[in-house]
C-alpha cells in the first residue's frame, strides 16, 4: 500500500490540462493521453478520481499510485483547462 502523495499546484496543472484536452477532444479516435504518474513516471491507462471533503483523490490506474490535491485548486485548474483553445474575436 502506497501513501498518497499530495501534489502542489505545479504538479497538478498538467493533470488538469490532460483531462481538459481529453474532454475537448470530442470523438477523436485517439484522445490525448493522460499525464504520466508523478510518483513513478508510468503512463496511466485511466485515472480514478474521487472527492473526499476538500480533497481530490486521483488514483493512477495500472501502477496504482494515489495522489491528493486541494479540491478548490483542482477545480480552478480544470476550469481553465476546459476552455476551448480558440479565443473569441472582438
Ligand atoms: Zn505510479
PDB file of the backbone (N, CA, C, O) and the ligand in Angstrom, with CONECT records:
HET     ZN  A 101       1
ATOM      1  N   UNK A   1       0.853  -1.193   0.000  1.00  0.00           N
ATOM      2  CA  UNK A   1       0.000   0.000   0.000  1.00  0.00           C
ATOM      3  C   UNK A   1       0.889   1.242   0.000  1.00  0.00           C
ATOM      4  O   UNK A   1       1.761   1.392   0.855  1.00  0.00           O
ATOM      5  N   UNK A   2       0.660   2.121  -0.958  1.00  0.00           N
ATOM      6  CA  UNK A   2       1.469   3.331  -1.057  1.00  0.00           C
ATOM      7  C   UNK A   2       0.744   4.512  -0.431  1.00  0.00           C
ATOM      8  O   UNK A   2      -0.463   4.676  -0.604  1.00  0.00           O
ATOM      9  N   UNK A   3       1.470   5.309   0.278  1.00  0.00           N
ATOM     10  CA  UNK A   3       0.885   6.523   0.842  1.00  0.00           C
ATOM     11  C   UNK A   3       0.523   7.490  -0.277  1.00  0.00           C
ATOM     12  O   UNK A   3       1.295   7.648  -1.223  1.00  0.00           O
ATOM     13  N   UNK A   4      -0.637   8.141  -0.188  1.00  0.00           N
ATOM     14  CA  UNK A   4      -0.972   9.160  -1.194  1.00  0.00           C
ATOM     15  C   UNK A   4       0.042  10.300  -1.177  1.00  0.00           C
ATOM     16  O   UNK A   4       0.527  10.712  -0.124  1.00  0.00           O
ATOM     17  N   UNK A   5       0.345  10.795  -2.368  1.00  0.00           N
ATOM     18  CA  UNK A   5       1.284  11.898  -2.482  1.00  0.00           C
ATOM     19  C   UNK A   5       0.518  13.201  -2.695  1.00  0.00           C
ATOM     20  O   UNK A   5      -0.200  13.327  -3.688  1.00  0.00           O
ATOM     21  N   UNK A   6       0.647  14.155  -1.806  1.00  0.00           N
ATOM     22  CA  UNK A   6      -0.014  15.442  -2.048  1.00  0.00           C
ATOM     23  C   UNK A   6       0.702  16.210  -3.154  1.00  0.00           C
ATOM     24  O   UNK A   6       1.928  16.328  -3.145  1.00  0.00           O
ATOM     25  N   UNK A   7      -0.062  16.725  -4.095  1.00  0.00           N
ATOM     26  CA  UNK A   7       0.533  17.456  -5.210  1.00  0.00           C
ATOM     27  C   UNK A   7       0.396  18.954  -4.984  1.00  0.00           C
ATOM     28  O   UNK A   7      -0.607  19.433  -4.455  1.00  0.00           O
ATOM     29  N   UNK A   8       1.428  19.680  -5.397  1.00  0.00           N
ATOM     30  CA  UNK A   8       1.269  21.131  -5.377  1.00  0.00           C
ATOM     31  C   UNK A   8       0.689  21.572  -6.720  1.00  0.00           C
ATOM     32  O   UNK A   8       0.495  20.767  -7.630  1.00  0.00           O
ATOM     33  N   UNK A   9       0.424  22.845  -6.813  1.00  0.00           N
ATOM     34  CA  UNK A   9      -0.260  23.385  -7.978  1.00  0.00           C
ATOM     35  C   UNK A   9       0.501  23.086  -9.272  1.00  0.00           C
ATOM     36  O   UNK A   9      -0.100  22.776 -10.301  1.00  0.00           O
ATOM     37  N   UNK A  10       1.803  23.181  -9.205  1.00  0.00           N
ATOM     38  CA  UNK A  10       2.631  22.972 -10.388  1.00  0.00           C
ATOM     39  C   UNK A  10       2.522  21.536 -10.893  1.00  0.00           C
ATOM     40  O   UNK A  10       2.529  21.295 -12.100  1.00  0.00           O
ATOM     41  N   UNK A  11       2.421  20.590  -9.970  1.00  0.00           N
ATOM     42  CA  UNK A  11       2.304  19.176 -10.351  1.00  0.00           C
ATOM     43  C   UNK A  11       0.885  18.842 -10.796  1.00  0.00           C
ATOM     44  O   UNK A  11       0.659  17.942 -11.604  1.00  0.00           O
ATOM     45  N   UNK A  12      -0.052  19.590 -10.249  1.00  0.00           N
ATOM     46  CA  UNK A  12      -1.453  19.314 -10.526  1.00  0.00           C
ATOM     47  C   UNK A  12      -1.862  19.813 -11.907  1.00  0.00           C
ATOM     48  O   UNK A  12      -2.723  19.218 -12.555  1.00  0.00           O
ATOM     49  N   UNK A  13      -1.254  20.890 -12.350  1.00  0.00           N
ATOM     50  CA  UNK A  13      -1.699  21.517 -13.588  1.00  0.00           C
ATOM     51  C   UNK A  13      -1.671  20.597 -14.808  1.00  0.00           C
ATOM     52  O   UNK A  13      -2.658  20.537 -15.542  1.00  0.00           O
ATOM     53  N   UNK A  14      -0.559  19.871 -15.049  1.00  0.00           N
ATOM     54  CA  UNK A  14      -0.569  19.003 -16.232  1.00  0.00           C
ATOM     55  C   UNK A  14      -1.664  17.942 -16.192  1.00  0.00           C
ATOM     56  O   UNK A  14      -2.150  17.520 -17.242  1.00  0.00           O
ATOM     57  N   UNK A  15      -2.053  17.512 -15.015  1.00  0.00           N
ATOM     58  CA  UNK A  15      -3.135  16.526 -14.907  1.00  0.00           C
ATOM     59  C   UNK A  15      -4.452  17.169 -15.316  1.00  0.00           C
ATOM     60  O   UNK A  15      -5.227  16.586 -16.074  1.00  0.00           O
ATOM     61  N   UNK A  16      -4.701  18.371 -14.812  1.00  0.00           N
ATOM     62  CA  UNK A  16      -5.927  19.090 -15.179  1.00  0.00           C
ATOM     63  C   UNK A  16      -5.944  19.370 -16.677  1.00  0.00           C
ATOM     64  O   UNK A  16      -6.985  19.254 -17.324  1.00  0.00           O
ATOM     65  N   UNK A  17      -4.791  19.738 -17.224  1.00  0.00           N
ATOM     66  CA  UNK A  17      -4.708  20.044 -18.653  1.00  0.00           C
ATOM     67  C   UNK A  17      -4.991  18.793 -19.483  1.00  0.00           C
ATOM     68  O   UNK A  17      -5.701  18.868 -20.485  1.00  0.00           O
ATOM     69  N   UNK A  18      -4.449  17.655 -19.082  1.00  0.00           N
ATOM     70  CA  UNK A  18      -4.672  16.437 -19.868  1.00  0.00           C
ATOM     71  C   UNK A  18      -6.143  16.014 -19.797  1.00  0.00           C
ATOM     72  O   UNK A  18      -6.695  15.503 -20.772  1.00  0.00           O
ATOM     73  N   UNK A  19      -6.767  16.230 -18.650  1.00  0.00           N
ATOM     74  CA  UNK A  19      -8.202  15.932 -18.552  1.00  0.00           C
ATOM     75  C   UNK A  19      -8.995  16.871 -19.454  1.00  0.00           C
ATOM     76  O   UNK A  19      -9.937  16.451 -20.127  1.00  0.00           O
ATOM     77  N   UNK A  20      -8.607  18.141 -19.463  1.00  0.00           N
ATOM     78  CA  UNK A  20      -9.280  19.111 -20.309  1.00  0.00           C
ATOM     79  C   UNK A  20      -9.116  18.783 -21.778  1.00  0.00           C
ATOM     80  O   UNK A  20     -10.068  18.893 -22.550  1.00  0.00           O
ATOM     81  N   UNK A  21      -7.914  18.379 -22.172  1.00  0.00           N
ATOM     82  CA  UNK A  21      -7.664  18.042 -23.571  1.00  0.00           C
ATOM     83  C   UNK A  21      -8.490  16.846 -23.994  1.00  0.00           C
ATOM     84  O   UNK A  21      -9.021  16.803 -25.104  1.00  0.00           O
ATOM     85  N   UNK A  22      -8.593  15.883 -23.109  1.00  0.00           N
ATOM     86  CA  UNK A  22      -9.395  14.700 -23.437  1.00  0.00           C
ATOM     87  C   UNK A  22     -10.881  15.057 -23.525  1.00  0.00           C
ATOM     88  O   UNK A  22     -11.599  14.552 -24.387  1.00  0.00           O
ATOM     89  N   UNK A  23     -11.324  15.922 -22.636  1.00  0.00           N
ATOM     90  CA  UNK A  23     -12.738  16.294 -22.621  1.00  0.00           C
ATOM     91  C   UNK A  23     -13.115  17.091 -23.867  1.00  0.00           C
ATOM     92  O   UNK A  23     -14.237  16.984 -24.362  1.00  0.00           O
ATOM     93  N   UNK A  24     -12.176  17.888 -24.371  1.00  0.00           N
ATOM     94  CA  UNK A  24     -12.476  18.722 -25.525  1.00  0.00           C
ATOM     95  C   UNK A  24     -12.069  18.067 -26.837  1.00  0.00           C
ATOM     96  O   UNK A  24     -12.301  18.629 -27.907  1.00  0.00           O
ATOM     97  N   UNK A  25     -11.461  16.881 -26.766  1.00  0.00           N
ATOM     98  CA  UNK A  25     -11.017  16.213 -27.988  1.00  0.00           C
ATOM     99  C   UNK A  25     -12.199  15.619 -28.748  1.00  0.00           C
ATOM    100  O   UNK A  25     -12.057  15.225 -29.906  1.00  0.00           O
ATOM    101  N   UNK A  26     -13.377  15.551 -28.099  1.00  0.00           N
ATOM    102  CA  UNK A  26     -14.556  15.030 -28.761  1.00  0.00           C
ATOM    103  C   UNK A  26     -14.383  13.566 -29.111  1.00  0.00           C
ATOM    104  O   UNK A  26     -13.876  12.782 -28.308  1.00  0.00           O
ATOM    105  N   UNK A  27     -14.810  13.197 -30.322  1.00  0.00           N
ATOM    106  CA  UNK A  27     -14.775  11.777 -30.676  1.00  0.00           C
ATOM    107  C   UNK A  27     -13.579  11.425 -31.554  1.00  0.00           C
ATOM    108  O   UNK A  27     -13.687  10.619 -32.477  1.00  0.00           O
ATOM    109  N   UNK A  28     -12.454  12.032 -31.257  1.00  0.00           N
ATOM    110  CA  UNK A  28     -11.214  11.616 -31.921  1.00  0.00           C
ATOM    111  C   UNK A  28     -10.964  10.144 -31.617  1.00  0.00           C
ATOM    112  O   UNK A  28     -11.289   9.647 -30.539  1.00  0.00           O
ATOM    113  N   UNK A  29     -10.374   9.460 -32.599  1.00  0.00           N
ATOM    114  CA  UNK A  29     -10.142   8.033 -32.382  1.00  0.00           C
ATOM    115  C   UNK A  29      -9.042   7.807 -31.344  1.00  0.00           C
ATOM    116  O   UNK A  29      -9.066   6.808 -30.626  1.00  0.00           O
ATOM    117  N   UNK A  30      -8.086   8.722 -31.261  1.00  0.00           N
ATOM    118  CA  UNK A  30      -7.040   8.565 -30.254  1.00  0.00           C
ATOM    119  C   UNK A  30      -6.946   9.841 -29.428  1.00  0.00           C
ATOM    120  O   UNK A  30      -6.211  10.762 -29.783  1.00  0.00           O
ATOM    121  N   UNK A  31      -7.683   9.895 -28.336  1.00  0.00           N
ATOM    122  CA  UNK A  31      -7.646  11.086 -27.493  1.00  0.00           C
ATOM    123  C   UNK A  31      -6.263  11.275 -26.877  1.00  0.00           C
ATOM    124  O   UNK A  31      -5.517  10.307 -26.727  1.00  0.00           O
ATOM    125  N   UNK A  32      -5.913  12.509 -26.519  1.00  0.00           N
ATOM    126  CA  UNK A  32      -4.615  12.751 -25.900  1.00  0.00           C
ATOM    127  C   UNK A  32      -4.437  11.879 -24.664  1.00  0.00           C
ATOM    128  O   UNK A  32      -5.395  11.617 -23.936  1.00  0.00           O
ATOM    129  N   UNK A  33      -3.215  11.435 -24.433  1.00  0.00           N
ATOM    130  CA  UNK A  33      -3.014  10.540 -23.294  1.00  0.00           C
ATOM    131  C   UNK A  33      -2.985  11.316 -21.988  1.00  0.00           C
ATOM    132  O   UNK A  33      -2.823  12.536 -21.970  1.00  0.00           O
ATOM    133  N   UNK A  34      -3.142  10.590 -20.914  1.00  0.00           N
ATOM    134  CA  UNK A  34      -3.068  11.182 -19.595  1.00  0.00           C
ATOM    135  C   UNK A  34      -1.626  11.541 -19.276  1.00  0.00           C
ATOM    136  O   UNK A  34      -0.682  11.037 -19.885  1.00  0.00           O
ATOM    137  N   UNK A  35      -1.491  12.423 -18.306  1.00  0.00           N
ATOM    138  CA  UNK A  35      -0.169  12.776 -17.829  1.00  0.00           C
ATOM    139  C   UNK A  35       0.455  11.583 -17.104  1.00  0.00           C
ATOM    140  O   UNK A  35      -0.242  10.816 -16.440  1.00  0.00           O
ATOM    141  N   UNK A  36       1.756  11.437 -17.237  1.00  0.00           N
ATOM    142  CA  UNK A  36       2.433  10.347 -16.550  1.00  0.00           C
ATOM    143  C   UNK A  36       2.260  10.465 -15.039  1.00  0.00           C
ATOM    144  O   UNK A  36       2.117  11.560 -14.495  1.00  0.00           O
ATOM    145  N   UNK A  37       2.276   9.332 -14.390  1.00  0.00           N
ATOM    146  CA  UNK A  37       2.170   9.300 -12.934  1.00  0.00           C
ATOM    147  C   UNK A  37       3.331  10.086 -12.327  1.00  0.00           C
ATOM    148  O   UNK A  37       4.491   9.808 -12.631  1.00  0.00           O
ATOM    149  N   UNK A  38       3.028  11.070 -11.466  1.00  0.00           N
ATOM    150  CA  UNK A  38       4.104  11.873 -10.879  1.00  0.00           C
ATOM    151  C   UNK A  38       4.965  11.079  -9.895  1.00  0.00           C
ATOM    152  O   UNK A  38       6.064  11.507  -9.545  1.00  0.00           O
ATOM    153  N   UNK A  39       4.477   9.951  -9.461  1.00  0.00           N
ATOM    154  CA  UNK A  39       5.229   9.167  -8.488  1.00  0.00           C
ATOM    155  C   UNK A  39       6.246   8.256  -9.162  1.00  0.00           C
ATOM    156  O   UNK A  39       7.398   8.186  -8.734  1.00  0.00           O
ATOM    157  N   UNK A  40       5.822   7.549 -10.228  1.00  0.00           N
ATOM    158  CA  UNK A  40       6.726   6.571 -10.829  1.00  0.00           C
ATOM    159  C   UNK A  40       6.984   6.835 -12.312  1.00  0.00           C
ATOM    160  O   UNK A  40       7.837   6.182 -12.915  1.00  0.00           O
ATOM    161  N   UNK A  41       6.253   7.792 -12.910  1.00  0.00           N
ATOM    162  CA  UNK A  41       6.502   8.128 -14.302  1.00  0.00           C
ATOM    163  C   UNK A  41       5.820   7.213 -15.299  1.00  0.00           C
ATOM    164  O   UNK A  41       6.017   7.370 -16.504  1.00  0.00           O
ATOM    165  N   UNK A  42       5.014   6.250 -14.830  1.00  0.00           N
ATOM    166  CA  UNK A  42       4.311   5.348 -15.739  1.00  0.00           C
ATOM    167  C   UNK A  42       3.133   6.070 -16.399  1.00  0.00           C
ATOM    168  O   UNK A  42       2.483   6.913 -15.782  1.00  0.00           O
ATOM    169  N   UNK A  43       2.873   5.728 -17.647  1.00  0.00           N
ATOM    170  CA  UNK A  43       1.732   6.297 -18.357  1.00  0.00           C
ATOM    171  C   UNK A  43       0.469   5.567 -17.921  1.00  0.00           C
ATOM    172  O   UNK A  43       0.345   4.362 -18.143  1.00  0.00           O
ATOM    173  N   UNK A  44      -0.480   6.287 -17.299  1.00  0.00           N
ATOM    174  CA  UNK A  44      -1.673   5.601 -16.794  1.00  0.00           C
ATOM    175  C   UNK A  44      -2.628   5.209 -17.910  1.00  0.00           C
ATOM    176  O   UNK A  44      -2.710   5.894 -18.930  1.00  0.00           O
ATOM    177  N   UNK A  45      -3.340   4.125 -17.725  1.00  0.00           N
ATOM    178  CA  UNK A  45      -4.384   3.706 -18.659  1.00  0.00           C
ATOM    179  C   UNK A  45      -5.659   4.476 -18.385  1.00  0.00           C
ATOM    180  O   UNK A  45      -6.464   4.711 -19.286  1.00  0.00           O
ATOM    181  N   UNK A  46      -5.836   4.865 -17.137  1.00  0.00           N
ATOM    182  CA  UNK A  46      -7.016   5.623 -16.747  1.00  0.00           C
ATOM    183  C   UNK A  46      -6.740   6.279 -15.407  1.00  0.00           C
ATOM    184  O   UNK A  46      -5.824   5.895 -14.679  1.00  0.00           O
ATOM    185  N   UNK A  47      -7.551   7.273 -15.102  1.00  0.00           N
ATOM    186  CA  UNK A  47      -7.462   7.909 -13.799  1.00  0.00           C
ATOM    187  C   UNK A  47      -8.769   7.673 -13.073  1.00  0.00           C
ATOM    188  O   UNK A  47      -9.849   7.800 -13.649  1.00  0.00           O
ATOM    189  N   UNK A  48      -8.658   7.332 -11.811  1.00  0.00           N
ATOM    190  CA  UNK A  48      -9.840   7.163 -10.982  1.00  0.00           C
ATOM    191  C   UNK A  48      -9.868   8.339 -10.011  1.00  0.00           C
ATOM    192  O   UNK A  48      -9.057   8.414  -9.088  1.00  0.00           O
ATOM    193  N   UNK A  49     -10.800   9.245 -10.228  1.00  0.00           N
ATOM    194  CA  UNK A  49     -10.834  10.470  -9.448  1.00  0.00           C
ATOM    195  C   UNK A  49     -12.008  10.435  -8.482  1.00  0.00           C
ATOM    196  O   UNK A  49     -13.149  10.205  -8.884  1.00  0.00           O
ATOM    197  N   UNK A  50     -11.724  10.661  -7.225  1.00  0.00           N
ATOM    198  CA  UNK A  50     -12.807  10.747  -6.255  1.00  0.00           C
ATOM    199  C   UNK A  50     -12.581  11.964  -5.372  1.00  0.00           C
ATOM    200  O   UNK A  50     -11.476  12.499  -5.283  1.00  0.00           O
ATOM    201  N   UNK A  51     -13.649  12.380  -4.729  1.00  0.00           N
ATOM    202  CA  UNK A  51     -13.607  13.593  -3.930  1.00  0.00           C
ATOM    203  C   UNK A  51     -13.949  13.234  -2.505  1.00  0.00           C
ATOM    204  O   UNK A  51     -14.956  12.575  -2.248  1.00  0.00           O
ATOM    205  N   UNK A  52     -13.112  13.667  -1.573  1.00  0.00           N
ATOM    206  CA  UNK A  52     -13.469  13.492  -0.178  1.00  0.00           C
ATOM    207  C   UNK A  52     -13.275  14.824   0.519  1.00  0.00           C
ATOM    208  O   UNK A  52     -12.152  15.307   0.660  1.00  0.00           O
ATOM    209  N   UNK A  53     -14.365  15.406   0.950  1.00  0.00           N
ATOM    210  CA  UNK A  53     -14.361  16.736   1.561  1.00  0.00           C
ATOM    211  C   UNK A  53     -13.682  17.749   0.648  1.00  0.00           C
ATOM    212  O   UNK A  53     -14.133  17.973  -0.475  1.00  0.00           O
ATOM    213  N   UNK A  54     -12.615  18.354   1.118  1.00  0.00           N
ATOM    214  CA  UNK A  54     -11.970  19.404   0.332  1.00  0.00           C
ATOM    215  C   UNK A  54     -10.775  18.871  -0.438  1.00  0.00           C
ATOM    216  O   UNK A  54      -9.930  19.634  -0.906  1.00  0.00           O
ATOM    217  N   UNK A  55     -10.716  17.548  -0.562  1.00  0.00           N
ATOM    218  CA  UNK A  55      -9.552  16.942  -1.186  1.00  0.00           C
ATOM    219  C   UNK A  55      -9.968  16.107  -2.389  1.00  0.00           C
ATOM    220  O   UNK A  55     -10.957  15.375  -2.344  1.00  0.00           O
ATOM    221  N   UNK A  56      -9.201  16.227  -3.459  1.00  0.00           N
ATOM    222  CA  UNK A  56      -9.382  15.378  -4.624  1.00  0.00           C
ATOM    223  C   UNK A  56      -8.382  14.233  -4.521  1.00  0.00           C
ATOM    224  O   UNK A  56      -7.199  14.446  -4.254  1.00  0.00           O
ATOM    225  N   UNK A  57      -8.870  13.026  -4.734  1.00  0.00           N
ATOM    226  CA  UNK A  57      -8.002  11.863  -4.678  1.00  0.00           C
ATOM    227  C   UNK A  57      -7.932  11.272  -6.085  1.00  0.00           C
ATOM    228  O   UNK A  57      -8.956  10.881  -6.645  1.00  0.00           O
ATOM    229  N   UNK A  58      -6.756  11.208  -6.646  1.00  0.00           N
ATOM    230  CA  UNK A  58      -6.581  10.700  -8.006  1.00  0.00           C
ATOM    231  C   UNK A  58      -5.736   9.438  -7.950  1.00  0.00           C
ATOM    232  O   UNK A  58      -4.599   9.453  -7.478  1.00  0.00           O
ATOM    233  N   UNK A  59      -6.311   8.348  -8.438  1.00  0.00           N
ATOM    234  CA  UNK A  59      -5.576   7.087  -8.493  1.00  0.00           C
ATOM    235  C   UNK A  59      -5.175   6.837  -9.951  1.00  0.00           C
ATOM    236  O   UNK A  59      -6.010   6.867 -10.855  1.00  0.00           O
ATOM    237  N   UNK A  60      -3.898   6.595 -10.151  1.00  0.00           N
ATOM    238  CA  UNK A  60      -3.390   6.281 -11.477  1.00  0.00           C
ATOM    239  C   UNK A  60      -3.531   4.786 -11.697  1.00  0.00           C
ATOM    240  O   UNK A  60      -2.889   3.980 -11.023  1.00  0.00           O
ATOM    241  N   UNK A  61      -4.382   4.428 -12.652  1.00  0.00           N
ATOM    242  CA  UNK A  61      -4.655   3.013 -12.829  1.00  0.00           C
ATOM    243  C   UNK A  61      -3.587   2.370 -13.699  1.00  0.00           C
ATOM    244  O   UNK A  61      -3.132   2.901 -14.712  1.00  0.00           O
ATOM    245  N   UNK A  62      -3.251   1.267 -13.258  1.00  0.00           N
ATOM    246  CA  UNK A  62      -2.191   0.384 -13.728  1.00  0.00           C
ATOM    247  C   UNK A  62      -1.117   0.347 -12.652  1.00  0.00           C
ATOM    248  O   UNK A  62      -0.876  -0.704 -12.057  1.00  0.00           O
ATOM    249  N   UNK A  63      -0.454   1.500 -12.387  1.00  0.00           N
ATOM    250  CA  UNK A  63       0.577   1.460 -11.340  1.00  0.00           C
ATOM    251  C   UNK A  63      -0.051   1.556  -9.947  1.00  0.00           C
ATOM    252  O   UNK A  63       0.533   1.082  -8.972  1.00  0.00           O
ATOM    253  N   UNK A  64      -1.241   2.167  -9.847  1.00  0.00           N
ATOM    254  CA  UNK A  64      -1.945   2.193  -8.569  1.00  0.00           C
ATOM    255  C   UNK A  64      -1.517   3.285  -7.611  1.00  0.00           C
ATOM    256  O   UNK A  64      -1.972   3.314  -6.468  1.00  0.00           O
ATOM    257  N   UNK A  65      -0.652   4.184  -8.052  1.00  0.00           N
ATOM    258  CA  UNK A  65      -0.253   5.268  -7.160  1.00  0.00           C
ATOM    259  C   UNK A  65      -1.407   6.249  -6.961  1.00  0.00           C
ATOM    260  O   UNK A  65      -2.219   6.476  -7.858  1.00  0.00           O
ATOM    261  N   UNK A  66      -1.454   6.815  -5.777  1.00  0.00           N
ATOM    262  CA  UNK A  66      -2.534   7.727  -5.425  1.00  0.00           C
ATOM    263  C   UNK A  66      -1.933   9.079  -5.067  1.00  0.00           C
ATOM    264  O   UNK A  66      -0.968   9.169  -4.308  1.00  0.00           O
ATOM    265  N   UNK A  67      -2.523  10.120  -5.627  1.00  0.00           N
ATOM    266  CA  UNK A  67      -2.109  11.468  -5.265  1.00  0.00           C
ATOM    267  C   UNK A  67      -3.330  12.234  -4.769  1.00  0.00           C
ATOM    268  O   UNK A  67      -4.463  11.899  -5.113  1.00  0.00           O
ATOM    269  N   UNK A  68      -3.098  13.240  -3.978  1.00  0.00           N
ATOM    270  CA  UNK A  68      -4.192  14.069  -3.495  1.00  0.00           C
ATOM    271  C   UNK A  68      -3.907  15.519  -3.847  1.00  0.00           C
ATOM    272  O   UNK A  68      -2.756  15.911  -4.043  1.00  0.00           O
ATOM    273  N   UNK A  69      -4.963  16.302  -3.924  1.00  0.00           N
ATOM    274  CA  UNK A  69      -4.815  17.717  -4.232  1.00  0.00           C
ATOM    275  C   UNK A  69      -5.963  18.479  -3.607  1.00  0.00           C
ATOM    276  O   UNK A  69      -7.010  17.916  -3.289  1.00  0.00           O
ATOM    277  N   UNK A  70      -5.747  19.751  -3.441  1.00  0.00           N
ATOM    278  CA  UNK A  70      -6.798  20.609  -2.913  1.00  0.00           C
ATOM    279  C   UNK A  70      -7.929  20.721  -3.929  1.00  0.00           C
ATOM    280  O   UNK A  70      -7.689  20.979  -5.108  1.00  0.00           O
ATOM    281  N   UNK A  71      -9.157  20.527  -3.470  1.00  0.00           N
ATOM    282  CA  UNK A  71     -10.284  20.466  -4.388  1.00  0.00           C
ATOM    283  C   UNK A  71     -10.501  21.793  -5.118  1.00  0.00           C
ATOM    284  O   UNK A  71     -10.688  21.812  -6.335  1.00  0.00           O
ATOM    285  N   UNK A  72     -10.476  22.890  -4.380  1.00  0.00           N
ATOM    286  CA  UNK A  72     -10.721  24.200  -4.998  1.00  0.00           C
ATOM    287  C   UNK A  72      -9.656  24.493  -6.056  1.00  0.00           C
ATOM    288  O   UNK A  72      -9.952  25.038  -7.119  1.00  0.00           O
ATOM    289  N   UNK A  73      -8.422  24.124  -5.749  1.00  0.00           N
ATOM    290  CA  UNK A  73      -7.334  24.376  -6.678  1.00  0.00           C
ATOM    291  C   UNK A  73      -7.494  23.520  -7.939  1.00  0.00           C
ATOM    292  O   UNK A  73      -7.265  23.987  -9.054  1.00  0.00           O
ATOM    293  N   UNK A  74      -7.885  22.275  -7.741  1.00  0.00           N
ATOM    294  CA  UNK A  74      -8.069  21.383  -8.879  1.00  0.00           C
ATOM    295  C   UNK A  74      -9.196  21.884  -9.782  1.00  0.00           C
ATOM    296  O   UNK A  74      -9.061  21.892 -11.005  1.00  0.00           O
ATOM    297  N   UNK A  75     -10.305  22.301  -9.173  1.00  0.00           N
ATOM    298  CA  UNK A  75     -11.425  22.820  -9.958  1.00  0.00           C
ATOM    299  C   UNK A  75     -11.013  24.046 -10.755  1.00  0.00           C
ATOM    300  O   UNK A  75     -11.375  24.213 -11.920  1.00  0.00           O
ATOM    301  N   UNK A  76     -10.241  24.899 -10.088  1.00  0.00           N
ATOM    302  CA  UNK A  76      -9.809  26.129 -10.742  1.00  0.00           C
ATOM    303  C   UNK A  76      -8.944  25.795 -11.966  1.00  0.00           C
ATOM    304  O   UNK A  76      -9.122  26.375 -13.037  1.00  0.00           O
ATOM    305  N   UNK A  77      -8.014  24.863 -11.793  1.00  0.00           N
ATOM    306  CA  UNK A  77      -7.139  24.484 -12.903  1.00  0.00           C
ATOM    307  C   UNK A  77      -7.938  23.809 -14.009  1.00  0.00           C
ATOM    308  O   UNK A  77      -7.681  24.038 -15.191  1.00  0.00           O
ATOM    309  N   UNK A  78      -8.905  22.978 -13.631  1.00  0.00           N
ATOM    310  CA  UNK A  78      -9.730  22.303 -14.636  1.00  0.00           C
ATOM    311  C   UNK A  78     -10.574  23.300 -15.409  1.00  0.00           C
ATOM    312  O   UNK A  78     -10.722  23.196 -16.627  1.00  0.00           O
ATOM    313  N   UNK A  79     -11.119  24.254 -14.697  1.00  0.00           N
ATOM    314  CA  UNK A  79     -11.942  25.253 -15.372  1.00  0.00           C
ATOM    315  C   UNK A  79     -11.127  25.960 -16.446  1.00  0.00           C
ATOM    316  O   UNK A  79     -11.608  26.179 -17.558  1.00  0.00           O
ATOM    317  N   UNK A  80      -9.899  26.312 -16.110  1.00  0.00           N
ATOM    318  CA  UNK A  80      -9.011  26.962 -17.074  1.00  0.00           C
ATOM    319  C   UNK A  80      -8.679  26.005 -18.216  1.00  0.00           C
ATOM    320  O   UNK A  80      -8.646  26.407 -19.379  1.00  0.00           O
ATOM    321  N   UNK A  81      -8.430  24.731 -17.880  1.00  0.00           N
ATOM    322  CA  UNK A  81      -8.007  23.755 -18.889  1.00  0.00           C
ATOM    323  C   UNK A  81      -9.143  23.384 -19.840  1.00  0.00           C
ATOM    324  O   UNK A  81      -8.901  23.012 -20.988  1.00  0.00           O
ATOM    325  N   UNK A  82     -10.375  23.487 -19.361  1.00  0.00           N
ATOM    326  CA  UNK A  82     -11.505  23.057 -20.194  1.00  0.00           C
ATOM    327  C   UNK A  82     -11.944  24.131 -21.186  1.00  0.00           C
ATOM    328  O   UNK A  82     -12.790  23.879 -22.044  1.00  0.00           O
ATOM    329  N   UNK A  83     -11.376  25.311 -21.069  1.00  0.00           N
ATOM    330  CA  UNK A  83     -11.705  26.349 -22.048  1.00  0.00           C
ATOM    331  C   UNK A  83     -11.242  25.892 -23.422  1.00  0.00           C
ATOM    332  O   UNK A  83     -10.128  25.387 -23.560  1.00  0.00           O
ATOM    333  N   UNK A  84     -12.080  26.061 -24.441  1.00  0.00           N
ATOM    334  CA  UNK A  84     -11.620  25.737 -25.792  1.00  0.00           C
ATOM    335  C   UNK A  84     -10.448  26.625 -26.166  1.00  0.00           C
ATOM    336  O   UNK A  84     -10.394  27.781 -25.747  1.00  0.00           O
ATOM    337  N   UNK A  85      -9.515  26.110 -26.941  1.00  0.00           N
ATOM    338  CA  UNK A  85      -8.290  26.849 -27.223  1.00  0.00           C
ATOM    339  C   UNK A  85      -8.508  28.110 -28.064  1.00  0.00           C
ATOM    340  O   UNK A  85      -7.774  29.087 -27.910  1.00  0.00           O
ATOM    341  N   UNK A  86      -9.511  28.098 -28.952  1.00  0.00           N
ATOM    342  CA  UNK A  86      -9.695  29.283 -29.793  1.00  0.00           C
ATOM    343  C   UNK A  86     -10.427  30.386 -29.033  1.00  0.00           C
ATOM    344  O   UNK A  86     -11.473  30.163 -28.423  1.00  0.00           O
ATOM    345  N   UNK A  87      -9.859  31.547 -29.091  1.00  0.00           N
ATOM    346  CA  UNK A  87     -10.417  32.682 -28.351  1.00  0.00           C
ATOM    347  C   UNK A  87     -11.486  33.377 -29.193  1.00  0.00           C
ATOM    348  O   UNK A  87     -11.479  33.346 -30.424  1.00  0.00           O
ATOM    349  N   UNK A  88     -12.405  34.006 -28.455  1.00  0.00           N
ATOM    350  CA  UNK A  88     -13.432  34.799 -29.126  1.00  0.00           C
ATOM    351  C   UNK A  88     -12.804  36.062 -29.704  1.00  0.00           C
ATOM    352  O   UNK A  88     -12.011  36.728 -29.038  1.00  0.00           O
ATOM    353  N   UNK A  89     -13.153  36.383 -30.916  1.00  0.00           N
ATOM    354  CA  UNK A  89     -12.663  37.637 -31.504  1.00  0.00           C
ATOM    355  C   UNK A  89     -13.409  38.821 -30.910  1.00  0.00           C
ATOM    356  O   UNK A  89     -14.452  38.647 -30.279  1.00  0.00           O
ATOM    357  N   UNK A  90     -12.888  40.009 -31.105  1.00  0.00           N
ATOM    358  CA  UNK A  90     -13.551  41.192 -30.555  1.00  0.00           C
ATOM    359  C   UNK A  90     -14.861  41.501 -31.287  1.00  0.00           C
ATOM    360  O   UNK A  90     -15.545  42.466 -30.948  1.00  0.00           O
TER     361      UNK A  90
HETATM  362 ZN    ZN A 101       2.787   5.414 -10.448  1.00  0.00          ZN
END
